[in-house]
Amino acid sequence: MTSRPRFRPREKILTKELLLNSILIVYLFPGILLIIPLFAMLARIGAQLGFEVQDNLPILIVTYLAQTLPVALYMLANYFRTIPSEIEQAGLIDGCGRLGVIWRITLPLSIPALVSVAIYTFMIAWNEFLYALVFLNSRDMFTMPIQINTIFNDPSPRPHVVMAASTIITLLVVILFLALERFLEEGLAAGGVKG
């Protein structure tokens, strides 16, 4: 009687590699090339479902997710590959199921990658200019980069206000990094395999 192994080692599957690399094809196109078809598609969907695309923050958030998701998936997939399969096998031997291995072993070990991707995607969305300029019209909904551009292009230039606003917009990202830095350090020292 033969038994199937409970754990199948991670293999390099060509289709998986091809799919992961094809996700990055989105980044070959500049944002200005994608904005018109994206806006037209969202406007058509909005007309059918009965919502307005202009001045709609959830729509802007969806565009930011579509913009950052490919690189986030690529970064996370490459990080998950660095986690030794021996650690996962040890979890299975100790009685964890696949979900338990993911929850108790893989996720705690991947905290540095998750925090890095969170900071990276936040920085992209926080500093993004083009999509916010196209999707937001009312001044009270403008994002910080649009507000800074509005102040910069006023008839009476106020460079000191622009510099102060630029410092504030940068400080938030620095504060976010400093708040999450301990998760980066803790996760890096969390696991290992003895030779």
C-alpha positions as CSV (number, residue, x, y, z in Angstrom):
1,M,0.0,0.0,0.0
2,T,1.4,3.4,-1.0
3,S,0.6,6.6,0.7
4,R,0.6,10.1,-0.8
5,P,2.9,12.6,1.0
6,R,1.0,15.2,3.0
7,F,3.2,17.9,1.7
8,R,4.2,18.5,-1.8
9,P,7.3,20.7,-2.1
10,R,7.1,23.9,-3.9
11,E,7.9,23.4,-7.5
12,K,8.7,25.9,-10.2
13,I,5.7,25.6,-12.4
14,L,6.0,27.3,-15.8
15,T,2.4,28.5,-15.9
16,K,2.8,30.0,-12.4
17,E,6.0,31.9,-13.3
18,L,4.4,33.0,-16.6
19,L,1.3,34.3,-14.8
20,L,3.3,36.1,-12.1
21,N,5.6,37.8,-14.7
22,S,2.6,38.7,-16.9
23,I,1.1,40.6,-14.1
24,L,4.0,43.1,-14.4
25,I,3.1,43.8,-18.0
26,V,0.7,46.4,-16.7
27,Y,3.7,48.4,-15.6
28,L,5.1,48.6,-19.1
29,F,2.4,51.1,-20.0
30,P,2.7,54.7,-18.6
31,G,-0.3,55.9,-16.5
32,I,-1.1,58.6,-19.0
33,L,-1.7,55.9,-21.6
34,L,-4.1,54.0,-19.4
35,I,-6.1,56.9,-17.9
36,I,-8.4,57.5,-20.9
37,P,-9.5,53.9,-21.4
38,L,-9.8,53.4,-17.6
39,F,-11.9,56.6,-17.2
40,A,-14.1,55.6,-20.2
41,M,-14.6,52.1,-18.8
42,L,-15.4,53.3,-15.3
43,A,-17.8,56.0,-16.7
44,R,-19.7,53.3,-18.7
45,I,-19.9,51.0,-15.7
46,G,-21.0,54.0,-13.6
47,A,-23.7,54.9,-16.1
48,Q,-25.1,51.3,-16.0
49,L,-25.0,51.0,-12.2
50,G,-26.1,54.5,-11.5
51,F,-23.1,56.2,-9.9
52,E,-20.9,59.1,-10.9
53,V,-17.3,58.6,-11.6
54,Q,-16.2,62.2,-11.0
55,D,-15.6,63.2,-7.3
56,N,-16.1,59.6,-6.2
57,L,-13.4,58.6,-3.7
58,P,-14.2,54.8,-3.8
59,I,-13.6,54.9,-7.6
60,L,-10.2,56.6,-7.0
61,I,-9.3,54.0,-4.4
62,V,-10.2,51.2,-6.9
63,T,-7.9,52.8,-9.5
64,Y,-5.1,53.0,-6.9
65,L,-5.6,49.3,-6.1
66,A,-5.4,48.4,-9.8
67,Q,-2.3,50.5,-10.1
68,T,-0.4,49.0,-7.1
69,L,-1.7,45.4,-7.0
70,P,0.6,44.0,-9.7
71,V,3.8,45.1,-8.0
72,A,2.5,44.2,-4.6
73,L,1.7,40.7,-5.8
74,Y,5.1,40.4,-7.4
75,M,6.9,41.5,-4.3
76,L,4.9,39.2,-2.0
77,A,5.3,36.2,-4.2
78,N,9.0,36.7,-4.4
79,Y,9.2,37.0,-0.6
80,F,7.1,33.9,0.0
81,R,9.6,32.0,-2.2
82,T,12.4,32.9,0.3
83,I,10.6,31.2,3.2
84,P,12.2,27.8,3.5
85,S,9.8,24.9,2.8
86,E,11.4,23.0,5.7
87,I,9.7,25.3,8.1
88,E,6.4,24.6,6.5
89,Q,7.1,20.9,6.5
90,A,8.0,21.0,10.2
91,G,4.6,22.7,10.8
92,L,2.8,19.9,9.0
93,I,4.7,17.2,10.9
94,D,3.8,18.9,14.1
95,G,0.1,18.6,13.3
96,C,-0.8,21.8,11.6
97,G,-3.0,21.6,8.5
98,R,-2.3,23.7,5.4
99,L,-4.3,26.6,6.8
100,G,-2.6,26.3,10.2
101,V,0.8,26.4,8.5
102,I,-0.2,29.6,6.6
103,W,-1.7,31.2,9.7
104,R,0.8,30.2,12.3
105,I,4.1,30.0,10.3
106,T,4.0,31.7,6.9
107,L,2.1,34.9,7.9
108,P,4.2,35.7,10.9
109,L,7.4,35.1,8.9
110,S,6.1,37.4,6.1
111,I,5.3,40.4,8.3
112,P,8.3,42.3,7.0
113,A,7.1,41.8,3.4
114,L,3.5,42.7,4.2
115,V,4.6,45.9,6.0
116,S,7.0,46.8,3.2
117,V,4.3,46.3,0.6
118,A,1.8,48.3,2.7
119,I,4.2,51.2,3.0
120,Y,5.1,51.1,-0.7
121,T,1.5,51.0,-1.8
122,F,0.6,53.8,0.6
123,M,3.4,55.9,-0.8
124,I,2.2,55.4,-4.4
125,A,-1.4,56.3,-3.5
126,W,-0.4,59.2,-1.2
127,N,1.8,60.8,-3.8
128,E,-0.2,60.0,-6.9
129,F,-1.2,63.0,-9.0
130,L,-2.6,62.0,-12.5
131,Y,-5.5,59.8,-11.5
132,A,-6.6,62.2,-8.8
133,L,-6.4,65.1,-11.2
134,V,-8.7,63.3,-13.7
135,F,-11.2,61.8,-11.2
136,L,-11.6,64.6,-8.7
137,N,-13.1,68.0,-9.7
138,S,-14.3,69.6,-6.5
139,R,-11.7,71.4,-4.5
140,D,-12.7,70.0,-1.1
141,M,-12.0,66.4,-2.3
142,F,-8.5,67.1,-3.8
143,T,-5.7,65.0,-2.6
144,M,-2.5,66.6,-1.1
145,P,-0.5,66.6,-4.4
146,I,-3.4,68.3,-6.2
147,Q,-3.8,70.8,-3.4
148,I,0.0,71.6,-3.6
149,N,-0.3,72.0,-7.3
150,T,-3.3,74.3,-6.9
151,I,-1.3,76.5,-4.4
152,F,1.7,76.5,-6.7
153,N,-0.3,77.6,-9.7
154,D,-2.1,80.4,-7.9
155,P,-1.8,83.9,-9.4
156,S,0.1,85.1,-6.3
157,P,2.9,82.5,-5.8
158,R,3.5,81.4,-2.3
159,P,6.6,79.1,-2.4
160,H,6.8,79.0,1.4
161,V,3.3,77.4,1.6
162,V,4.2,74.9,-1.1
163,M,7.4,73.9,0.8
164,A,5.5,73.6,4.1
165,A,2.8,71.4,2.4
166,S,5.5,69.3,0.7
167,T,7.2,68.8,4.1
168,I,3.9,67.8,5.7
169,I,3.1,65.3,2.9
170,T,6.5,63.8,3.3
171,L,6.4,63.7,7.1
172,L,3.3,61.4,7.1
173,V,5.1,58.7,5.2
174,V,8.2,59.0,7.5
175,I,6.0,58.7,10.6
176,L,4.2,55.7,9.1
177,F,7.6,54.1,8.4
178,L,8.8,54.8,11.9
179,A,5.6,53.4,13.4
180,L,5.9,50.2,11.4
181,E,9.7,49.8,11.6
182,R,9.6,47.4,14.6
183,F,7.5,44.9,12.5
184,L,10.2,44.9,9.9
185,E,12.9,44.1,12.4
186,E,10.9,41.6,14.4
187,G,9.8,39.6,11.3
188,L,13.4,39.4,10.0
189,A,14.5,37.7,13.1
190,A,11.5,35.4,13.5
191,G,12.5,32.3,11.6
192,G,15.3,30.3,10.4
193,V,16.5,26.8,9.6
194,K,19.5,25.1,11.2
195,G,22.0,23.6,8.8
